[in-house]
């Protein structure tokens, strides 16, 4: 069973965060890690921080489980508005 929702990637060195949504946390986290390790992540700020600090400085955390995939974008926007990552 896939579990998805809203998640964050936190730079534990400075508290800055990336917020996103996913239908499957496991699959999305794996993709982020793969892209970051290869230097091809779409978020330039996250990629630069990853290159500087290394993978041990980042935490991948679910923030909220969303059962209806159609609601993912709306919840993601609420978190973005609240945290201003």
C-alpha positions as CSV (number, residue, x, y, z in Angstrom):
1,X,0.0,0.0,0.0
2,X,1.3,3.4,-1.0
3,X,1.2,6.1,1.7
4,X,1.5,9.7,0.5
5,X,0.9,13.2,1.5
6,X,2.9,16.3,2.3
7,X,6.6,16.0,3.2
8,X,9.6,18.1,4.0
9,X,13.3,17.8,3.4
10,X,15.1,19.7,6.2
11,X,18.6,21.0,6.2
12,X,19.5,20.1,9.8
13,X,22.4,22.5,9.8
14,X,20.3,25.6,9.2
15,X,16.7,24.6,9.5
16,X,15.8,25.5,5.9
17,X,13.3,23.2,4.2
18,X,11.9,22.0,1.0
19,X,8.2,21.1,1.0
20,X,6.5,18.9,-1.5
21,X,3.7,16.4,-2.0
22,X,3.7,12.8,-3.2
23,X,1.4,9.9,-3.8
24,X,4.1,7.6,-2.4
25,X,6.5,8.9,0.2
26,X,8.9,6.0,-0.3
27,X,9.1,6.5,-4.1
28,X,9.4,10.3,-3.9
29,X,12.1,10.2,-1.2
30,X,14.1,7.7,-3.3
31,X,13.8,9.9,-6.4
32,X,14.9,13.0,-4.5
33,X,17.9,11.2,-3.0
34,X,18.9,9.8,-6.4
35,X,18.6,13.1,-8.2
36,X,20.6,14.9,-5.4
37,X,23.3,12.2,-5.4
38,X,23.7,12.6,-9.2
39,X,23.7,16.4,-9.0
40,X,20.5,16.7,-11.1
41,X,17.9,18.0,-8.7
42,X,15.4,20.5,-10.0
43,X,15.7,22.8,-7.0
44,X,19.0,24.6,-7.3
45,X,19.1,25.8,-3.7
46,X,18.5,22.3,-2.4
47,X,21.2,20.8,-4.7
48,X,23.8,23.4,-3.7
49,X,23.1,22.8,0.0
50,X,23.3,19.0,-0.5
51,X,26.6,19.4,-2.3
52,X,28.0,21.6,0.5
53,X,26.7,19.7,3.5
54,X,26.3,16.1,2.3
55,X,23.4,13.7,2.7
56,X,23.9,13.3,6.5
57,X,22.8,17.0,7.0
58,X,19.3,16.3,5.6
59,X,16.2,14.8,7.1
60,X,13.3,13.5,5.0
61,X,10.1,13.8,7.0
62,X,6.4,13.2,6.3
63,X,4.3,16.2,7.5
64,X,0.8,14.9,6.8
65,X,-0.8,11.9,5.3
66,X,-3.3,12.7,2.5
67,X,-5.6,9.9,1.5
68,X,-7.1,11.6,-1.5
69,X,-4.5,12.3,-4.2
70,X,-6.7,15.0,-5.6
71,X,-6.2,17.0,-2.4
72,X,-2.4,16.9,-2.5
73,X,-1.8,20.2,-4.3
74,X,-4.2,22.2,-2.0
75,X,-2.5,20.8,1.1
76,X,0.9,21.4,-0.3
77,X,0.0,25.0,-1.0
78,X,-1.2,25.5,2.6
79,X,2.1,24.2,4.0
80,X,4.1,26.4,1.6
81,X,2.0,29.5,2.6
82,X,2.6,28.6,6.3
83,X,6.3,27.8,6.3
84,X,7.6,29.9,3.4
85,X,10.4,27.5,2.6
